[in-house]
Amino acid sequence: IDYTGRFDRLAVDDIQALRVTADEIAAARAACDQAALEEVALGGGCFQNALLLHAVRRHLEAAGIGVLTPRALGPNDGAVSYGQAVVAAARLHD
């Protein structure tokens, strides 16, 4: 088996993944700072990536921002939709 060039590509992919993670961390922190949030819920399909979830959570918590993550439902769009339905139902009963 010829592995020539495969490790070079892996290194490039890893660097790109780290850049994306750093961008996500910066975006999450900026959004929290702009809205003066003390606590934030992380959801959506990107947080199915455990490494991204861990990195964002670690940085936000280090900044003193509380982080909520899904337990009973996954972080993907289905759970986001479920949450929207719960809020809508609660507003109908008010």
ChimeraX attribute file (.defattr): number of C-alpha atoms within 10 A of each C-alpha:
attribute: neighborCount
match mode: 1-to-1
recipient: residues
	/A:1	3
	/A:2	5
	/A:3	7
	/A:4	8
	/A:5	8
	/A:6	9
	/A:7	10
	/A:8	11
	/A:9	11
	/A:10	11
	/A:11	11
	/A:12	11
	/A:13	12
	/A:14	12
	/A:15	12
	/A:16	12
	/A:17	13
	/A:18	13
	/A:19	12
	/A:20	13
	/A:21	17
	/A:22	15
	/A:23	13
	/A:24	17
	/A:25	20
	/A:26	15
	/A:27	13
	/A:28	18
	/A:29	17
	/A:30	12
	/A:31	13
	/A:32	16
	/A:33	13
	/A:34	9
	/A:35	8
	/A:36	10
	/A:37	13
	/A:38	14
	/A:39	14
	/A:40	16
	/A:41	12
	/A:42	17
	/A:43	18
	/A:44	16
	/A:45	14
	/A:46	14
	/A:47	18
	/A:48	13
	/A:49	10
	/A:50	10
	/A:51	11
	/A:52	19
	/A:53	19
	/A:54	11
	/A:55	14
	/A:56	24
	/A:57	22
	/A:58	15
	/A:59	15
	/A:60	20
	/A:61	13
	/A:62	10
	/A:63	12
	/A:64	12
	/A:65	19
	/A:66	14
	/A:67	15
	/A:68	12
	/A:69	15
	/A:70	15
	/A:71	7
	/A:72	7
	/A:73	12
	/A:74	16
	/A:75	21
	/A:76	15
	/A:77	13
	/A:78	13
	/A:79	17
	/A:80	17
	/A:81	12
	/A:82	12
	/A:83	13
	/A:84	12
	/A:85	12
	/A:86	12
	/A:87	11
	/A:88	11
	/A:89	11
	/A:90	10
	/A:91	9
	/A:92	8
	/A:93	6
	/A:94	5
